[in-house]
Amino acid sequence: MFGRKKQEQGLFNTMDDSRVMVHDFTRRYLYESYRSVDYRVFHKLCEEEMKPKLDQHLEALIAGEVDDANGDMLDNIIFGPYRESVPELGVQRLNHKDMNRRLAARRTADREDFVRLGFERQEELARLEEEYKETCNKIMAAEEG
């Protein structure tokens, strides 16, 4: 995956420093197996993991082992996992946006390909109808003459 260059022709042609999609419908998959998933909850934000820490701190607070003025400890217990979860949620958001962008590009490219294929089939049909008429005319001329 990394460090080696493929020798075969891929979906992209490289031109300068940009990548341009090859106009080739047959090489593209008809369906990418991707289903949009819900955002995952950061493991430290789960109730099962946070509740014991909060209970332990509140028991220490009630027993007098922790001073009432240490409210920042409680804030740290609650907001610490949140601060850690923000980058992971950002990664999940980027993954969703990236896949949505890819699917939108595929939808546009597939529509263009189907239109192009439709025009090619119409041209082929017109050519075959013309050949059919010429063949019928030759058969009729041979029967008459």
KETI-507426 format. One record per residue (C-alpha): residue number from 0; residue in one letter; x negated, y negated, z. Coordinates in steps of 0.2 Angstrom, whole numbers, plus 2048, in hexadecimal, padded with zeros to 3 digits. Last residue first. Layout:
<recs>
{i: NUM | aa: a | X: X | Y: Y | Z: Z};
...
</recs>
This chain:
<recs>
{i: 144 | aa: g | X: 8A9 | Y: 825 | Z: 6CD};
{i: 143 | aa: e | X: 8B8 | Y: 823 | Z: 6D9};
{i: 142 | aa: e | X: 8B2 | Y: 830 | Z: 6E6};
{i: 141 | aa: a | X: 8A0 | Y: 829 | Z: 6E6};
{i: 140 | aa: a | X: 8A7 | Y: 817 | Z: 6E8};
{i: 139 | aa: m | X: 8B2 | Y: 81C | Z: 6F6};
{i: 138 | aa: i | X: 8A3 | Y: 825 | Z: 6FF};
{i: 137 | aa: k | X: 898 | Y: 816 | Z: 6FC};
{i: 136 | aa: n | X: 8A6 | Y: 80A | Z: 703};
{i: 135 | aa: c | X: 8A8 | Y: 815 | Z: 712};
{i: 134 | aa: t | X: 895 | Y: 815 | Z: 715};
{i: 133 | aa: e | X: 894 | Y: 802 | Z: 714};
{i: 132 | aa: k | X: 8A3 | Y: 800 | Z: 720};
{i: 131 | aa: y | X: 89B | Y: 80C | Z: 72C};
{i: 130 | aa: e | X: 88A | Y: 803 | Z: 72B};
{i: 129 | aa: e | X: 893 | Y: 7F2 | Z: 72F};
{i: 128 | aa: e | X: 89C | Y: 7FA | Z: 73E};
{i: 127 | aa: l | X: 88C | Y: 801 | Z: 744};
{i: 126 | aa: r | X: 883 | Y: 7F0 | Z: 743};
{i: 125 | aa: a | X: 892 | Y: 7E8 | Z: 74C};
{i: 124 | aa: l | X: 891 | Y: 7F5 | Z: 75A};
{i: 123 | aa: e | X: 87F | Y: 7F3 | Z: 75C};
{i: 122 | aa: e | X: 881 | Y: 7E0 | Z: 75D};
{i: 121 | aa: q | X: 88F | Y: 7E3 | Z: 76A};
{i: 120 | aa: r | X: 883 | Y: 7EF | Z: 773};
{i: 119 | aa: e | X: 875 | Y: 7E3 | Z: 774};
{i: 118 | aa: f | X: 881 | Y: 7D5 | Z: 77A};
{i: 117 | aa: g | X: 887 | Y: 7E0 | Z: 788};
{i: 116 | aa: l | X: 875 | Y: 7E5 | Z: 78D};
{i: 115 | aa: r | X: 871 | Y: 7D3 | Z: 78F};
{i: 114 | aa: v | X: 880 | Y: 7CF | Z: 799};
{i: 113 | aa: f | X: 87C | Y: 7DE | Z: 7A4};
{i: 112 | aa: d | X: 86A | Y: 7D9 | Z: 7A6};
{i: 111 | aa: e | X: 870 | Y: 7C7 | Z: 7AB};
{i: 110 | aa: r | X: 87C | Y: 7CE | Z: 7B8};
{i: 109 | aa: d | X: 86E | Y: 7D9 | Z: 7BF};
{i: 108 | aa: a | X: 862 | Y: 7CA | Z: 7C0};
{i: 107 | aa: t | X: 86E | Y: 7C0 | Z: 7C9};
{i: 106 | aa: r | X: 873 | Y: 7CE | Z: 7D5};
{i: 105 | aa: r | X: 861 | Y: 7D2 | Z: 7D8};
{i: 104 | aa: a | X: 85D | Y: 7C1 | Z: 7DD};
{i: 103 | aa: a | X: 86B | Y: 7C0 | Z: 7E9};
{i: 102 | aa: l | X: 866 | Y: 7D1 | Z: 7F0};
{i: 101 | aa: r | X: 854 | Y: 7CB | Z: 7F2};
{i: 100 | aa: r | X: 859 | Y: 7BB | Z: 7FB};
{i: 99 | aa: n | X: 865 | Y: 7C5 | Z: 806};
{i: 98 | aa: m | X: 856 | Y: 7D1 | Z: 80A};
{i: 97 | aa: d | X: 84B | Y: 7C2 | Z: 80F};
{i: 96 | aa: k | X: 858 | Y: 7BA | Z: 819};
{i: 95 | aa: h | X: 85B | Y: 7C9 | Z: 823};
{i: 94 | aa: n | X: 849 | Y: 7CD | Z: 826};
{i: 93 | aa: l | X: 846 | Y: 7BA | Z: 82A};
{i: 92 | aa: r | X: 854 | Y: 7BB | Z: 837};
{i: 91 | aa: q | X: 84D | Y: 7CB | Z: 83F};
{i: 90 | aa: v | X: 83C | Y: 7C3 | Z: 840};
{i: 89 | aa: g | X: 843 | Y: 7B4 | Z: 849};
{i: 88 | aa: l | X: 84C | Y: 7BF | Z: 855};
{i: 87 | aa: e | X: 83C | Y: 7C7 | Z: 859};
{i: 86 | aa: p | X: 834 | Y: 7B6 | Z: 85C};
{i: 85 | aa: v | X: 842 | Y: 7B0 | Z: 867};
{i: 84 | aa: s | X: 842 | Y: 7C0 | Z: 872};
{i: 83 | aa: e | X: 833 | Y: 7BB | Z: 87D};
{i: 82 | aa: r | X: 83B | Y: 7AB | Z: 882};
{i: 81 | aa: y | X: 84B | Y: 7B4 | Z: 886};
{i: 80 | aa: p | X: 841 | Y: 7C0 | Z: 890};
{i: 79 | aa: g | X: 83A | Y: 7B2 | Z: 89B};
{i: 78 | aa: f | X: 84A | Y: 7A8 | Z: 89C};
{i: 77 | aa: i | X: 853 | Y: 7B3 | Z: 8A9};
{i: 76 | aa: i | X: 844 | Y: 7B9 | Z: 8B4};
{i: 75 | aa: n | X: 83C | Y: 7A8 | Z: 8B1};
{i: 74 | aa: d | X: 84B | Y: 79F | Z: 8B7};
{i: 73 | aa: l | X: 84C | Y: 7A9 | Z: 8C6};
{i: 72 | aa: m | X: 83A | Y: 7A6 | Z: 8CA};
{i: 71 | aa: d | X: 83D | Y: 793 | Z: 8C6};
{i: 70 | aa: g | X: 84A | Y: 793 | Z: 8D4};
{i: 69 | aa: n | X: 83C | Y: 794 | Z: 8E1};
{i: 68 | aa: a | X: 843 | Y: 787 | Z: 8EC};
{i: 67 | aa: d | X: 84D | Y: 794 | Z: 8F5};
{i: 66 | aa: d | X: 83D | Y: 79C | Z: 8FB};
{i: 65 | aa: v | X: 83B | Y: 7AE | Z: 8F8};
{i: 64 | aa: e | X: 839 | Y: 7BB | Z: 906};
{i: 63 | aa: g | X: 849 | Y: 7B4 | Z: 90F};
{i: 62 | aa: a | X: 853 | Y: 7C4 | Z: 90E};
{i: 61 | aa: i | X: 860 | Y: 7BC | Z: 902};
{i: 60 | aa: l | X: 852 | Y: 7B6 | Z: 8F6};
{i: 59 | aa: a | X: 849 | Y: 7C7 | Z: 8F7};
{i: 58 | aa: e | X: 85A | Y: 7CF | Z: 8F3};
{i: 57 | aa: l | X: 85D | Y: 7C3 | Z: 8E5};
{i: 56 | aa: h | X: 84C | Y: 7C6 | Z: 8DD};
{i: 55 | aa: q | X: 84F | Y: 7D9 | Z: 8DE};
{i: 54 | aa: d | X: 861 | Y: 7D8 | Z: 8D7};
{i: 53 | aa: l | X: 85A | Y: 7CD | Z: 8C9};
{i: 52 | aa: k | X: 84C | Y: 7D9 | Z: 8C4};
{i: 51 | aa: p | X: 858 | Y: 7E8 | Z: 8C5};
{i: 50 | aa: k | X: 865 | Y: 7DF | Z: 8BA};
{i: 49 | aa: m | X: 859 | Y: 7DA | Z: 8AC};
{i: 48 | aa: e | X: 855 | Y: 7EB | Z: 8A5};
{i: 47 | aa: e | X: 866 | Y: 7F3 | Z: 8A5};
{i: 46 | aa: e | X: 86E | Y: 7E2 | Z: 89F};
{i: 45 | aa: c | X: 863 | Y: 7E2 | Z: 890};
{i: 44 | aa: l | X: 859 | Y: 7D2 | Z: 88D};
{i: 43 | aa: k | X: 849 | Y: 7DB | Z: 88F};
{i: 42 | aa: h | X: 84D | Y: 7E7 | Z: 880};
{i: 41 | aa: f | X: 850 | Y: 7D8 | Z: 874};
{i: 40 | aa: v | X: 861 | Y: 7DB | Z: 86D};
{i: 39 | aa: r | X: 861 | Y: 7E1 | Z: 85B};
{i: 38 | aa: y | X: 869 | Y: 7D5 | Z: 84E};
{i: 37 | aa: d | X: 877 | Y: 7DF | Z: 844};
{i: 36 | aa: v | X: 872 | Y: 7E9 | Z: 835};
{i: 35 | aa: s | X: 874 | Y: 7E5 | Z: 823};
{i: 34 | aa: r | X: 874 | Y: 7F4 | Z: 819};
{i: 33 | aa: y | X: 866 | Y: 7F8 | Z: 80D};
{i: 32 | aa: s | X: 864 | Y: 806 | Z: 801};
{i: 31 | aa: e | X: 860 | Y: 7FD | Z: 7F2};
{i: 30 | aa: y | X: 86C | Y: 801 | Z: 7E4};
{i: 29 | aa: l | X: 86A | Y: 801 | Z: 7D1};
{i: 28 | aa: y | X: 857 | Y: 802 | Z: 7D3};
{i: 27 | aa: r | X: 84E | Y: 7F8 | Z: 7C6};
{i: 26 | aa: r | X: 843 | Y: 800 | Z: 7B9};
{i: 25 | aa: t | X: 850 | Y: 801 | Z: 7AC};
{i: 24 | aa: f | X: 854 | Y: 7EF | Z: 7AC};
{i: 23 | aa: d | X: 844 | Y: 7E9 | Z: 7A6};
{i: 22 | aa: h | X: 841 | Y: 7D6 | Z: 7A4};
{i: 21 | aa: v | X: 831 | Y: 7D6 | Z: 7AE};
{i: 20 | aa: m | X: 832 | Y: 7CB | Z: 7BE};
{i: 19 | aa: v | X: 825 | Y: 7BD | Z: 7BE};
{i: 18 | aa: r | X: 818 | Y: 7BC | Z: 7CC};
{i: 17 | aa: s | X: 80E | Y: 7AC | Z: 7CE};
{i: 16 | aa: d | X: 7FC | Y: 7AA | Z: 7D0};
{i: 15 | aa: d | X: 7F8 | Y: 7A9 | Z: 7BD};
{i: 14 | aa: m | X: 804 | Y: 7B5 | Z: 7B5};
{i: 13 | aa: t | X: 807 | Y: 7C6 | Z: 7BE};
{i: 12 | aa: n | X: 814 | Y: 7D1 | Z: 7B6};
{i: 11 | aa: f | X: 820 | Y: 7D8 | Z: 7C3};
{i: 10 | aa: l | X: 82B | Y: 7E8 | Z: 7C3};
{i: 9 | aa: g | X: 81B | Y: 7F3 | Z: 7C2};
{i: 8 | aa: q | X: 810 | Y: 7F9 | Z: 7B4};
{i: 7 | aa: e | X: 804 | Y: 806 | Z: 7BA};
{i: 6 | aa: q | X: 7F3 | Y: 803 | Z: 7C1};
{i: 5 | aa: k | X: 7F8 | Y: 7FF | Z: 7D2};
{i: 4 | aa: k | X: 7EC | Y: 7F5 | Z: 7DC};
{i: 3 | aa: r | X: 7E5 | Y: 7FC | Z: 7ED};
{i: 2 | aa: g | X: 7E2 | Y: 7F2 | Z: 7FC};
{i: 1 | aa: f | X: 7F2 | Y: 7F4 | Z: 805};
{i: 0 | aa: m | X: 800 | Y: 800 | Z: 800};
</recs>
